[in-house]
Amino acid sequence: MKCAPYNSRHCGLDPQSPPFAVIERGISLQKYSIVIQYSENDNCYVASVPEILGCMAHGDTREEAMQEIQTALSLHIEMMQEHGDKMPKPVLYAS
């Protein structure tokens, strides 16, 4: 099973800018953890934000997955704020 293309609207994230250099509605996206893993079953890279349940994206390359998760994170934060949901605190995950 191959990953379907990730459809998202552009939210002002510049793919050429350094990763995580984005402030979305007063929240620094750089503080959230991002995990990128290769899925043999889906034949693509899957990115997720552990602190925000359900915030995931994918891409054919690690770079594409990173760009997509930045967009997904921005959209997820926007929706949580619109619904008045409490934002989870960023967590430092040690290896």
N, C-alpha and C positions, 0 to 999 in steps of 0.2 A: 504494500500500500504506500503510495507516494503522497507526500504532503500537498494539499491543495494550496494554491497561491493565497497569501494572506491579504485580505482586502481591508484597507484602512484609509481614513482620510488624513491628509497632511495637517499636522497641528503646529506648524512653525518650527519643527525640528529640522535643522540643517544637517544632512548626512555628512557634510564636509567638516562640521565642527567637531572638536574633541568629544569623545563619549562623556556623557553625564554632565556636560556644561550647560544644563538647561534648568531654568527656574520656571515652574508651572504654577501660577496662582500662589506665589509665595513659598512654594515647597521645592527644595533642591532635590532634583532627581538623582544627583550624584551620591546621595546617602543610602540609597537602596541597593541591596545585593542583587547581582544578576548571575544566574547559573546557565551555562551553555553546555549542552551535551549532544553527542551525535546519536541519533536513533537509527539503529540498523533496520528495525521493522518499517519505519517510515521513509528511510533513505534521505534524511535531512537533519539539519541542526535544530534543536529545540531549545529556546531560551525561556527562562522563567524568573520571576521575582518572588523569592520564598516568603517575604513578609506580606505580600498581597496575594491572597488565595485566588487562583484563577487567572492571574496575569501571566499570559504565555504568548509566545510568537514563534515563528520558525523561518528558516531560510535554507537555501541550497549551500551557502557558505557560512562560516562563523561570523564574518563581517555583515552579511545580509541579516542573519538572525539578530545581531546586536542592533542594527538600525531598526529592525521591526519591533524589537522589545522596547526600545526607547519610545517609539510611537505608541505602542500598546500601553506602556506605563503612563504616559502623558494622558491618554484617553481614559484610562482606568481612574486616575486621580481626579480628572475633570468630572467624571460621572459620580464618583464618591462624594465630591464636594457639592455637586448639584443636588444630590439626595440627602445631604446633611450627615453622611456617614463619618464616623471618626476615623482619622487617618492612622494607620499602624505606624509605630515608631520603627525606624531603621534598626537593624540588628547586625552586629559584627559576627560573621561566621568564621571561626578559626578552623584551619585544616588539621 
